[in-house]
Amino acid sequence: MSTTTRSLYAALAVASVLAALPDYAIGQGLEEIVVTAQRRAQDINDVPLTVSAFTPDTLEDLQIKSAVDLVDLIPNLQGGNNTALGSATMYYLRGQGQDESFPTFDPAVGTYVDEVFVSRQNANNFSFFDVERIEVLRGPQGTLFGKNNTGGAVNIIMAKPSKEFGGSVEAGFGRFDRRSVRGSVNLPINENASALLSAFIIEDDGWAENNVTGQDVNDKDATGVRGALLLDISDRVSWYLTADYIDDSQTNITGTLVGDDVVSTSILSQGLGAVYPGAVSKAPYGNSAESTNFTSNLGWETDIGDFNLIVGSRQLDQDFLVNFPLPDFGAFLPNSPEDVFIIDNVGDYDQLSVELKWVNSFLDDRFGLVAGLFYLDEDNTTDVAAHFASATPSRDRIIKNTTENMAVYAQGDFALSDQWTATVGVRLTSEEKEFDVSDNRPVGDITDLTSANLDTLGIPRTLDEDVVTPRFALQYKPSENVMAFGSATRGFRTGGWNARGNTAAGLLPFESETAWSYELGTKLQPTENLRFNATAFLLQIEDLQINTSTGGGTFLIGNAGEMENVGLEIELFYQPTERFNFFLAGGIQDAEYKPDAAELAACTVPNASFGAFDADCNIADVKRSPEWSISLGGAYDIPIAALSSTLQLRANFSATPDHITTSRNRAPSGDYQLFNVGAELTADSGVWSAVIECANCDNERYVQSTFGSGDLYYNAPGRWEARFRYNFGGKR
């Protein structure tokens, strides 16, 4: 039986069970969802772009606990944790993404928290707690969101303080000895000020086993605390302030799949000296990402519109000492072949952003305008060494790179008539990047590794970029419940340097990539209980940034000509009764690399570097771009009068066919289907609730990524969890 047939049967089985549940009277309809996908509040049905939105209830129903859980639930979204780094999530939207977490490489799917851009992918696997809403914008977002959004954007909006006292505490336990405690409290200070405090602790013992040391690996130890303050300074001025601290220690180490278990033989946890006698590491074993973040959003209403001054400061310290198995090189090492290649990294990443946003409407609200000025300053220092079958590092250097980005943007929506609206927007971006390098060793690389020598070799250490990213859209709304749109949007991802090169001559820059996306979509809500969205898209990429490899543990990025992707995405939400809701989401896509004649001629067999070709110099499949994907599920409420409570049963299912997970047609994922189920008992008073649920309930295992030739990284195994929550005050 084919993968498609199996997935179809499974989907029909879930839908049949849900449809067979007893019927009740029609409910009050689907929840109205307001999004800020165009940098201002709008009903999701009125936004002429493709966006998926998740409220707190939806996050709970779908078991979305952290950013990586979004993968496989959204049409044409793939990814997972980066190799070795459980704190980093790689997103691939419509074939666009980045699976390297190094500061000279930028992601293709941007992450935003409370309108503040998160530059680094290293610590974007946020634990979703006290979240008001998550929006996933598909396709380039270069006009209103800026650079590094050629694939799309993940927009996280955190909960704000309210004027009513209340809060909740929650404790849970689960498989792999998982323990979690979460809590939040809303504290009204006076009629003009309120605060929100929240914190969480999540620990587990890890889901992979080391059968040499007896330790469990891929464990999680995360702690976070957040404070928010909302000040109503006057009737027209408000100030929203937040500060948070997160310490997330989590690896994503691989080994050998034995049955359904990942088994490691690495001895690196005993110290670098245990693997390479005499070697001294910079970082302790594992991966630790410690971030401190501040946000200030000062808003004031004036007679000429609403202004917001948004300031964001993010500081990340990330230290890791991790192994990357290379089974083919096992003969080089007397201990474990899983310790042939080791990266020892200490990083300090700082960013400051300032944005002035203006929102206004004119001509009796027939013309709406969003405009602003944006500034970003990023300063990164990475002290990194790589050991390849030797106590002496094959690379040991300090990389410093900075980014200064300035932009001005504006987007206007003009109502041509009661039914037609035209949108025109543009962003002008000027960016400068600088790169410096120094070698930590008395004797440097084959060619002396200094910034001065890069200058001698003619390798630029400054990249200047001036980019125009427009957007055009035409929206047709013949009735309140029907909307159709067409759009053309440009985005770009900035270039950088191959800081992982083995020699000074190898630290070459790569160029920016640019994208044009064309969409035709419709948003229908024929009844208050049914919502349906569909989008057909054409994505065209020039100077595609793609990972390449030249062997010997050197992993680079190059520009691989063009890529084109055409596809269709649908989402359906249905609440036929008061107690039953159902969703269905799916995507199809046909992504292709389109190298030019020069690139075809440059490829020689056996190809070991060009990422857009396989080993025989045939054009490769676009990685992380399965031909189709589907997810569906629902929730059903059962009143239990004897307990003065309601039992909610919920389930969701997703299926993805076999696809390539890395360049040069390597590491096929295998087809996979994931089932999540749960049950929640909630007191009618809203004071307490108890949940038991499982994710990946049938323990499906598939390849998420690879490093080298035979080291496969697998998804997390099935897990279960039970939680109890107590709500107090106004929290119900």
Secondary structure, 3 states (H helix, E strand, C coil): CCHHHHHHHHHHHHHHHHHCCCCCCCCCCCCCCEECCCCCCEEHHHCCCCEEEECHHHHHHCCCCEHHHHCCCCCCEEEEEECEEEEEEEEEECCEECCCCCCCCCCCEEEEECCEEECCCCCCCCECCCEEEEEEEECCCCCCCCCCCCCEEEEEEECCCCCCCEEEEEEEEEHHHEEEEEEEEEEEEECCEEEEEEEEEEECCCCEEECCCCCEECCEEEEEEEEEEEEECCCCEEEEEEEEEEEEEEEECCCEEECCEEEECCCHHHCHHHHCCCCCCCCCCEEEEEEEEEEEEEEEEECCEEEEEEEEEEEEEEEEEEEECCHHHHHHCCCCHHHCEEEEEEEEEEEEEEEEEEEEEECCCCEEEEEEEEEEEEEEEEEEEEEECCCCCCEEEEEEEEEEEEEEEEEEEEECCCCEEEEEEEEEEEEEEEEEEEECCCCCCCCCCEHHHHHHHCCCCEEEEEEEEEEEEEEEEEECCEEEEEEEEEEEECCEECCCCCCHHHCCEECCEEEEEEEEEEEEEEECCEEEEEEEEEEEEECCEEEEEEECCEEEEEECCEEEEEEEEEEEEEEEECCEEEEEEEEEEEEEEECCHHHHHHCCCCCCCCCCECCCCCECECCCCCCEEEEEEEEEEEEEHHHCEEEEEEEEEEEECCCECCCCCCCECCCEEEEEEEEEEEECCCCEEEEEEEECCCCCCCEEEEECCCEEEECCCCEEEEEEEEEEECCC
